Amino acid sequence: MPKHHRAPASAGPSQRALRVGELVRHALADMLTRGDVHDPVLEGHMITVPEVHMSPDLRLATVYVMPPGGKDENAVVAALDRNKKFLRGEIAKRVNLKFAPDIRFRLDERFDEADRIGKLLASPEVQKDLRDAKTEDDE
């Protein structure tokens, strides 16, 4: 009998986990865009859901969210946590899974990191280094 080969744990998420994460992301984004969640904090914000990471067994969805401009981040995450039970039930209806995944919400801090890198690249010191490197390449 041939042995089944499994990808090493460090290989990243499976195609199935990526696909389910994307389905969950679409379902959540749709609910938030249409105002299906009746919460005063959420109704006052347009919330971006850039990514959803699924656990390998598909029982946990880590949902990364970002209110535009990063305003009221903690209040938005708290409101999503308050409505977790409703959102989980809606995901179960919209995404055909054996189990509705538990949901945890996290702020997507990639925007902050990109902003920090952009500011660093625009700093006078880095600009000088870039000009110096270009001059050396031209010689």
Long-range contacts (C-beta under 8 A, 24 or more apart in sequence): 13-53, 13-54, 13-56, 14-56, 16-58, 17-53, 17-54, 17-55, 17-56, 17-58, 18-54, 20-54, 20-58, 20-95, 20-97, 21-51, 21-52, 21-53, 21-54, 21-61, 22-52, 23-94, 23-95, 24-52, 24-54, 24-61, 24-63, 24-91, 24-95, 24-101, 25-49, 25-51, 25-52, 25-63, 27-90, 27-91, 27-94, 27-95, 28-52, 28-63, 28-87, 28-91, 30-94, 31-87, 31-90, 36-90, 37-83, 37-86, 37-87, 39-79, 39-82, 39-83, 41-72, 41-75, 41-76, 41-78, 41-79, 42-76, 42-79, 42-80, 42-83, 45-71, 45-72, 45-76, 47-76, 47-80, 48-108, 50-108, 50-110, 51-108, 54-101, 55-101, 58-97, 58-98, 58-99, 58-101, 59-99, 59-101, 59-102, 60-101, 60-102, 60-103, 60-104, 61-91, 61-101, 61-102, 61-103, 61-104, 62-104, 62-106, 63-103, 63-104, 63-105, 63-106, 64-106, 64-107, 64-108, 65-105, 65-106, 65-107, 65-108, 66-107, 66-108, 66-111, 70-111, 70-112, 73-107, 77-105, 77-106, 77-107, 80-105, 81-105
